[in-house]
Structure formats: structure tokens, C-alpha cells
Amino acid sequence: MESKNRAGVPVMLKNAFSSNGSILIVLLLFLFCGIRFGTDFLNATNLLNIVKQMSITGIAAIGINFVIISGGRDLSCGSIAAVSAIIAAFLTPYGILPALLGGLAVGLVFGLFNGFIITYMGVTPLIGTLGTQWAIRSIALLLNNNTSEKNGKQTGVNGLHSDSSHLPTGISAPKQYAIYPFSFCQNMLK
């Protein structure tokens, strides 16, 4: 006979929810949206769009995951990503390599600055990154003339954001850029 806890819920079901709760919530949300919106939600175009839209957020979540596991809190990652993206967009006329290296360098510099504030100045991570979040967000607005778009057009590397940009694997670039870090970090966390 299956053992039960005091509320009468089977222990096996409780363990399934505690170890896989987030996956179950996502599946329930998909089920709800599939029932509510039908084929408008559950078509291939929409599902691929969801994967494409979550690729950038997912990559940032991987970094935050390691920060949280190590006991810290980083509130500035979105602002750092914004400034890095703006610098990368400014450098795209010089080629993809300078754009990528410029964006990564900006992220590295701000990350090192956050590390300095937290480690050497002794500021708690929550307070330190809250302050740098607003400072870095201000830098992003200054770089982009206080707008969220440049010259009325979206900036970015042409083709890397569209599904028509396939890499040699046949998977579009944003999805592939998310798959590799997810796979790498999943293996690291095992």
C-alpha cells in the first residue's frame, strides 16, 4: 500500500511536484492556453516564435541561475544586456566579430565592476547590483539618445533575429544560441 502524508496526498505525487514543479506548471499553462486559444496557440509558427522569444531571456536566466546557486543576487543583468546590445549594434558596421567582442567586453567590464563593489567594497549583492542597475540603465539611455529605438528603427545584427537565418545545423540562430548554453549548463549542474 502506498504511504500517505497527513493531508492524504500520496508521497509519490508530492515528490513529483517538489522535484518537477516548474515543468508541471509550464505544461499546465500550455494545456490551458491550448484549450483556451486552440489552434491559434498550438500551431508550429506560434510555438517556434515562443522558443525564439525565450532564447535571450533563457540565456540570461542561465547566468542568473549560477549567481543564485552561489548565494548572490544580481539585479543588473538586464541593464548590462541592454548596454552590451547597444554597443554591439553600434559596432555592426565593422563586422560581426567586432560587434560580438564589443558586446562581450562591455558585459565583462560591468560584471567586473559589480564584482569589485560586492567583493572589495563589502556591499551586499542585492544593494550593489540595484545601484548599478540604475546607473547602467542610464548609460543605455544616454547611448541611445533617451529612446528604446535608434532612428525610429530597431537596431541589431541583420539576420540573427530571424528564422530565415539558419546556421549549418539547420536550426535558426536564436534557437541555436539558446540550445548550446542550456545543454552546457545542464551538464555542468548534474
C-alpha positions as CSV (number, residue, x, y, z in Angstrom):
1,M,0.0,0.0,0.0
2,E,1.3,3.4,-0.9
3,S,2.3,5.6,2.1
4,K,0.5,8.9,2.5
5,N,1.3,12.1,4.3
6,R,-1.0,13.7,6.9
7,A,-3.1,15.5,4.3
8,G,-3.8,12.2,2.4
9,V,-1.8,13.2,-0.7
10,P,0.4,10.3,-1.9
11,V,4.0,10.8,-1.1
12,M,5.0,9.9,-4.6
13,L,2.8,12.7,-6.1
14,K,4.2,15.2,-3.5
15,N,7.8,14.2,-4.5
16,A,6.9,14.6,-8.2
17,F,5.6,18.2,-7.6
18,S,8.5,19.2,-5.4
19,S,11.2,18.0,-7.9
20,N,9.4,18.9,-11.1
21,G,7.1,21.7,-10.1
22,S,8.2,24.3,-12.6
23,I,8.0,21.8,-15.5
24,L,4.5,20.8,-14.4
25,I,3.4,24.5,-14.2
26,V,4.7,25.1,-17.7
27,L,2.8,22.0,-19.0
28,L,-0.4,23.1,-17.3
29,L,0.0,26.6,-18.8
30,F,0.4,25.1,-22.2
31,L,-2.6,22.9,-21.7
32,F,-4.7,25.8,-20.6
33,C,-3.6,28.0,-23.5
34,G,-4.1,25.1,-25.9
35,I,-7.7,24.7,-24.6
36,R,-8.4,28.4,-24.4
37,F,-6.9,29.5,-27.7
38,G,-7.0,26.3,-29.7
39,T,-5.1,26.1,-33.0
40,D,-4.1,29.8,-32.7
41,F,-1.8,28.8,-29.8
42,L,-0.8,25.3,-30.7
43,N,0.4,25.8,-34.3
44,A,4.0,25.4,-35.3
45,T,4.6,29.1,-36.1
46,N,3.5,30.2,-32.7
47,L,5.4,27.6,-30.8
48,L,8.6,28.4,-32.8
49,N,8.0,32.1,-32.0
50,I,7.8,31.3,-28.3
51,V,11.1,29.4,-28.5
52,K,12.7,32.3,-30.4
53,Q,11.4,34.9,-27.9
54,M,12.6,33.0,-24.9
55,S,16.1,32.4,-26.2
56,I,17.5,35.7,-25.0
57,T,15.7,35.6,-21.6
58,G,16.8,32.0,-21.3
59,I,20.4,32.7,-21.8
60,A,20.3,35.5,-19.2
61,A,18.5,33.1,-16.8
62,I,21.4,30.6,-17.1
63,G,23.8,33.3,-15.8
64,I,21.4,34.3,-13.0
65,N,21.0,30.6,-12.1
66,F,24.7,30.4,-11.3
67,V,24.6,33.6,-9.4
68,I,21.7,32.4,-7.2
69,I,23.3,29.0,-6.7
70,S,26.4,30.7,-5.4
71,G,24.3,32.7,-2.9
72,G,24.3,36.1,-4.7
73,R,21.6,38.2,-6.3
74,D,22.2,40.2,-9.5
75,L,19.5,42.8,-10.4
76,S,21.6,44.5,-13.1
77,C,21.9,41.8,-15.7
78,G,19.0,43.2,-17.8
79,S,20.7,46.7,-17.9
80,I,24.1,45.2,-18.7
81,A,22.5,43.2,-21.5
82,A,20.9,46.4,-22.9
83,V,24.2,48.3,-22.9
84,S,26.0,45.3,-24.4
85,A,23.4,45.1,-27.2
86,I,23.6,48.8,-27.9
87,I,27.4,48.6,-28.2
88,A,27.1,45.5,-30.4
89,A,24.6,47.3,-32.6
90,F,26.9,50.3,-32.9
91,L,29.8,48.1,-33.9
92,T,27.9,46.0,-36.6
93,P,29.0,48.2,-39.5
94,Y,32.5,47.0,-38.7
95,G,31.5,43.3,-38.9
96,I,30.1,40.6,-36.7
97,L,33.3,39.8,-34.8
98,P,33.9,43.4,-33.5
99,A,30.2,43.6,-32.6
100,L,30.3,40.3,-30.6
101,L,33.6,41.1,-29.0
102,G,32.5,44.7,-28.1
103,G,29.2,43.5,-26.5
104,L,31.1,40.8,-24.6
105,A,33.7,43.3,-23.4
106,V,31.1,45.7,-22.1
107,G,29.4,42.9,-20.2
108,L,32.7,41.8,-18.8
109,V,33.6,45.3,-17.6
110,F,30.3,45.8,-15.9
111,G,30.4,42.3,-14.4
112,L,33.9,43.0,-13.0
113,F,32.7,46.4,-11.7
114,N,29.8,44.6,-9.9
115,G,32.2,42.0,-8.5
116,F,34.5,44.8,-7.2
117,I,31.6,46.6,-5.5
118,I,30.4,43.3,-3.8
119,T,33.8,41.7,-3.0
120,Y,36.2,44.5,-2.2
121,M,33.8,47.2,-1.0
122,G,31.7,44.8,1.0
123,V,28.3,45.9,-0.4
124,T,25.6,43.3,-0.3
125,P,24.9,41.9,-3.7
126,L,21.2,43.0,-3.7
127,I,22.1,46.6,-2.9
128,G,25.2,46.8,-5.1
129,T,23.5,45.5,-8.2
130,L,20.4,47.5,-7.6
131,G,22.5,50.7,-7.7
132,T,24.5,49.6,-10.8
133,Q,21.2,48.5,-12.5
134,W,20.0,52.1,-12.5
135,A,23.4,53.6,-13.4
136,I,23.9,51.1,-16.3
137,R,20.3,51.7,-17.5
138,S,21.0,55.4,-17.5
139,I,24.1,54.7,-19.7
140,A,22.0,52.7,-22.1
141,L,19.5,55.6,-22.4
142,L,22.4,58.1,-22.9
143,L,24.0,55.9,-25.6
144,N,20.7,55.7,-27.4
145,N,19.5,59.3,-27.1
146,N,16.9,58.6,-24.4
147,T,14.9,56.2,-26.7
148,S,14.4,52.5,-26.8
149,E,15.0,52.5,-30.6
150,K,17.6,54.2,-32.7
151,N,16.5,56.5,-35.5
152,G,13.0,55.0,-35.3
153,K,14.2,51.6,-36.4
154,Q,15.1,48.6,-34.4
155,T,18.8,48.1,-34.2
156,G,20.6,44.7,-34.2
157,V,22.6,42.3,-36.3
158,N,20.7,41.7,-39.5
159,G,19.5,38.1,-39.9
160,L,20.5,36.9,-36.5
161,H,17.0,37.5,-35.1
162,S,15.0,35.9,-37.9
163,D,14.0,32.3,-38.6
164,S,15.4,32.6,-42.1
165,S,19.0,32.8,-40.7
166,H,19.9,29.2,-40.4
167,L,23.3,28.1,-39.3
168,P,24.9,24.9,-40.7
169,T,22.9,22.7,-38.3
170,G,19.6,23.8,-39.9
171,I,18.4,25.4,-36.7
172,S,17.8,29.1,-36.7
173,A,20.4,31.2,-34.9
174,P,18.4,32.4,-31.8
175,K,17.3,28.9,-31.1
176,Q,20.8,27.5,-31.5
177,Y,22.3,30.3,-29.4
178,A,19.9,29.1,-26.6
179,I,20.3,25.4,-27.1
180,Y,24.1,25.3,-26.6
181,P,24.3,27.2,-23.3
182,F,21.3,25.3,-22.0
183,S,23.0,21.9,-22.8
184,F,26.3,23.0,-21.4
185,C,24.9,24.3,-18.1
186,Q,22.6,21.3,-17.7
187,N,25.7,19.0,-17.9
188,M,27.6,21.3,-15.5
189,L,24.8,21.2,-12.9
190,K,24.5,17.3,-12.9
